[in-house]
Amino acid sequence: MTFAPPTPADREVPAVELLMWVLFGVSGWWSANAVTAELPLFVARLPAAEKLGNQLALMTQMGNAFLLVSCTTWVSAVLVAAFAVSFANSYQAMGTLSLVGCSFMWDIVVDKNSIPLLACMILSGGVGCMSTATYWAFMIAFPPVCTKALGFGMSLGGVLTMVLTAVQMGGCSPEAPRFGVSAFFSLATLLQLLWWGVVLKQQHTNAAQRSPRKNAGVDPMETISSHSTWESSLVDASAPEVLALKVCSFCIHATTYALPSVLPFAVSAYRSAAMKQQLLLWMMVSQQVGEACGRMAAPIKRKLGVIPGVALGGLAVSFATILTFAVNPSVLANALSFRVALVVLPGIVFCSFFCYGVLQTLLFLRARVIIADEEAAERVASSMGFLGQMGALSANLVAGFVVNR
């Protein structure tokens, strides 16, 4: 399998423009990453404890409700007409609102459940789910290196939130972090506003670089709504591979996004709350760093060889290992001391998310290569993003049933 030779769209891209696309990618999952990054403190200080991992993951995927509504053709047409270029900005506003809400309400408990926090997570999840389904399609008209920069930015947002979390609680007890949860969310809100500004700039300054159809006033985000015509302009020979790309997108998202639900249970056999917090913290750091490194490592213009197969195998093995530890946490605690587990567990999580980062980036790069028509490629990329989110939602629904039964 090889990527096609450069097209006219494969121009040289200045470093400054690539940086802007990275920051554009950061904006998509920023608010959801910020909420999830505080999970070690939430587990230690809120009544739901270990169940919060699954609850937050499930609420993130419940944000797919916004995506499902947008997929209704007549609703999407109304939204596009009302917002035009500001369609994407509407869910940047949702992300900002979510972080402001978390700043004030993260510790409010209703009947032993963190209802306000979970409600904010639905908003943040909606922003992330919409960005996955629309950003990749938006990038089809730009050179592959810009697509790769966007994907790296999506992962970099998680790395940055975990850096803030590591500064906040690294080496500290759950009762005495270096700064509070409300301060963390206030800083995250300011950064969300900065990313929003980048989104505005990229939408306006790069409009001339897209195809004539985009410059004619059709919002690129509209591609999400046209499910009924996705296959109409595909060459028959490419259809089986397109189907394979969609199935792979569903499966790798389902596997990867089930992990946050089980991570707290994998460390539950360690009795000390401080041990659990530190293990969970560094596993989450490894998650974000692994995904970012995987996106950077994904090849653009050379033979893929065994790379997809190795990445799929690594994802499957690492997921099975973490799941085994979550189902039988005593096995982990008996086999590994805390200090050894502090290296081994983050290493396994790094491997899992590195493989995911490689695979997801390759899937979307491949879609732009096998489909010559730009409009059709955008629709397929949007379809892959949608199915990926449905895979993540399905996995978290199953995990939620198992965890809360």
N, C-alpha and C positions, 0 to 999 in steps of 0.2 A: 504494500500500500504506500503510495507516494502522494505528496501534495502537488497541485498543479503549478505550472510556471507562473511568474508574476503577471498580473493583469495591469491595465492602466491605473486601477485603484491602488496598486501596491507601490505607491510613491515613497520617497524618503520622508520620514516624519521627524521634525525637530524634537529635541529632548524636552523642551518646554511644553510642547503639545502633548507628548506622552505623559508628562507629569500631570497635566490637567485631566487626561483620561483616567489616570490612576486615582486622582482625587474624586473624579466623577463616580468611579466604581465604589469608593469608600462610602459615598452617600447612601447607597442602596440598603445595606444591612447595618448601618451604624447604630441606630437606636436599638434594634434587637440585640446586637452584639453587646451594647452597653448594659442592658438589663441582665443578659445572661452572664456577663462577666462578674456580677456581684453574687452569683449563686453560692460560692463558698460561705459568704457572710449570711445569706438568706437561710441556708441549711442549718447554720449554727444558731441563728437568732429568731427564726420564725417557727410557729407551731407545726407546719407541715413537714419540716425537716427534709429527710431524703426524698420525699415525694415531690418536693418542689422542682427537682430536675425534670421529671416527666410533666408536671403541670405547666411549667414555663415552655417546654418544648411543644406540648400540645397546643397551648394558647398561641404560640408562634405560628403553627400550622393552621389554626383556626382563622388566622389572618387571610388564608386562601379564600375566605368568603368574599373579600373585596375583589379577588381575581375572578371568581366564578360570576359575580355580578357583572364585572366588566366584559366577560366573555359573551354576555347576552347582547346580541347584535344591536337591538334598538336602544338599550341602555348605553352601550359604548358610543353609539352615534350621538346621543344626547350629550354625553360627557365630552366627546371630542369637540362638538359644536360649542359647548359652553366654555371649555378651558383652552382649546387649541394647543399651543405650545405649553401652556400652563398646566396641562393634564398631569405631567410628571411632578410639577411643583405642588400639586394638591396633596400628594402623599409625602412630599418632603415636609409639608406643614403638619401632617399627621404624626410623623416621627418626632418633630419638635414638641408637639402637644403631649405626646406620650412621655417624653423625658421630663418635661415640666411636671406632669402628674406624678411621676415616680419620685421626683425631688421632695414632694410634699406628702405623698400618701403611701410610700413603700412599706411602712411598718404598721399600717392600719389593718386590723384583723377582724373579720366578721365570722362568727361561729367557727373559730379555729382555722379559717381559711383567709388567705391574703387576696381578697376579692379585688380591691382597687389595683394592686400590683398586677394581677392576672389580666384585668381589663386593659391596662396600659400595654401589656405584652401583646394583646390581640392587635392593637393599633400598630405597634412596632413590627409585628409579624406581617401585617398587611402591607406595610411599606416594603419589607424585604421580599415577600412573595411577588408583589407587582414588579419590583425591579428585576427579579430573576426572569420573569416572563416577558419583559419589555426591553431591558437594556441590551441583551444579547442580539435581539432583532434589530434594534437601533444601530448596532455597530456593523451590521453586514455591509453597509455601503462604504466603510472605511478600511484601510489596509489591515491585514491580519495582526500586525504588531500593535495596532490600536486596540483590537479585540483582546489581545493578551494583556495589555496594560490595564484595560477595564477589569478583567478577571483578577489580576493581581491586586487591584485596588479593592475589590470586594473582600478579598482575604486580608489585605492590609488593615482594613477597618477593624477586624477582629483582633489582629495583633496589637494595634494601638490601644484598644480598650483593655486588653489583658496586660499591657505594659503599665497602664494606669492602675489596674487592680493589683499588680505585683508591687508597685510602689506603695499602694495603700495598705496592703496586708501581708506582704512578704516577711516572714519571720516574726509576725505579730500574732497574738492570741485573738480569737474572734471578738472578745470584749474590748480590745484596745487597738483598733487599727490606727494608722497614722492620721487619717482624716475620715470623716463620716460618710455614710451612704448618700445623704442629701448633698454634700459638697461634691461627691463624685458625679452625681447626676446633673448638678448645676454646670460643672465643667463640660460634661458630655453635651449638654444643651447648647452651649456656646460654640462648640465644635460642629454640631449639627447645622447651626446657622451658617457657619463658614462653608461647609460642604454644599449647602443649598445655593449659596452664591456661585460656587463653581458650576453647579448644574445649570443655572441661568446663563452663565457665560458660555458654556459649551454648546448649549442649545442655539444661541444666537450667533456666535462667531463661527460655528462650523456648518451652518445651514447651507452655505454656498458650495461646500465640498460634497454634498450628497447629490443623488441623481436628480434629473429634471422633475421626476414625479414628486420627490420630496419638496423641491423648491416651489412646486405648483400649489402648495398649501395643504397637502394631505399629511396629517400628523403621523409620524412613524410609529407612535404608540398604538395607532388604530389597527395595526396588523394583528393584534391579539384577538380581535373580534370576528375575524372572517374564517371560522373553522370550516364552513361548508365548501370553500373553494381552495383549500390548502393544496390539494394534490393536482389541481387542474393543469398546471403548467410544468409538471415534472416529466422528465423523460422516463419511459417505461423501464429502461435498464437500470436506472438509479433507484427505483421505488423500493426494492428489497433492502437496499442499504439504508435508505431513509427510515424505513420501518425499524431496522435494527438500531439506528441511532436513537429513535424515540423510546424503544424498549430499554436500551441501556441507560438513557437519561432517567427513566422511571426507577430502575433497579438500583443505580448507584446512589440516587438521592434517598431512596427508602432505607438502604443500608446505612448510609452515613448519618442521616438525621435521626435515626433511632438511638445512636450512641449517647447523646446528652441525657436521655431518659435513664440510662443504666449506669452511667459513671458514678453517681452518688452511692449506688448499691454495691459497686465493685470495691469500694473502700470502707464499707460499713462495718467490717469485722475489726477494724482498728479502733480500740475503745476510746482513745483520747480525742476530744473534739478538735484540738489543735492539730493532731496528726491528720485527721480527716480533711480539715480545711486546707492544709498544705498539700496533701496529695491531690485533692480536687483542683486546687489552684494551678498546680504545675501540669496536671493533665489538660486543663483547659488552655493554658498557655501553649502547650505542645500541639493542641488541636489547631489553633489559629496559625502558629508558625508553620506547621506541617502543610496546611492547605496553601498558604502563601508560597512556600518553597515549591510545592507541586505545580502550581500555576506557572511559576517562573521556569521550571524545568521542562514544561511541555514543549516539544519541538514544533517548529512552524513549517520549515521547508526542507525536510530531509526524510529519508525512508524511516518508517516507524518500526519495522521489524517486529521484535517481540515486546516492545514497550507496552502496548495495550494489554496483552495477555499477562505480563508480569504485574502490571498495576492492578488488574482485576483480581489476580491471585493474592496479592498483598492485602488488598482491601478485604477480601473474604476471610483470610486467615486472621488478620488482626481483629476484625469484628467478632469472629467466633471466639477468640481468646478472651476479649473483654466481656463478652456475654457469658462465658463460662465462669469468670470470676464474679460477675454480678449475681448469677444464679446460686453459686456456692462460694460466698465471700470467705468462709473459714478456710477454704483450700488455699487462697492467696495469703491470708494472714499466717497460716501454719508454714507455708513454704518460703515466704520472703519476710525478712525483717523490714521495719519501717524504712530504714535507710536504703536498703536494696530496692524496695518497692518504689521509693521516690525517684529512682532512675529507670526501672523497668517499665512501670505503668505509663509514665509520660512518653517513653520510647515507643511503646506499642501504639499509643494514640497518635503520635507523630507519624508513624508509618501508615496508619489508616487514612489520615487526612491528607498526607502527601499523595497517596495513590488516588484519592478522590480529586484533588486539585489537578493532577495530570489528566485524569480521565475526563473531567467535565470540560476542561479547556480544549482537549483534543476533539471532543464531540462537536462543539460549536465551530471550531476551525474546519473540521471535516465537512460540516453542512454547507459552508460557503464554497467549498471546492467542488463537490459533486453536483451542485445545482447551478447551472449557468445563469438562469434568470434571477436577477437581484430581488425582485418582488417575491418570487416563490421561495427563495432562500430565507428571506425575512420571515415569511409565514411558517416555514418549517422550524426555524430557530425559535420563534415564539411558541410553536407547538411543543418543542422539546422542553422549553422552560416551564410551560404549563404542566406537562406530564411529570416533569421532575418534582414540581411542587405537590402534585397529586400523590406521587410516590412517598414523599416525606410525610404528607398528611396521613396516608394509610398506615405507614409504619408507626407513627405516634399514636394513632387511634388504637392499634393493637397493643402497643406498649402501655398506653393508659389503662386499657382494660385489665392487663396482667398486673400492673403495679397497684391498682386501686381496688381489685376484687376482694 
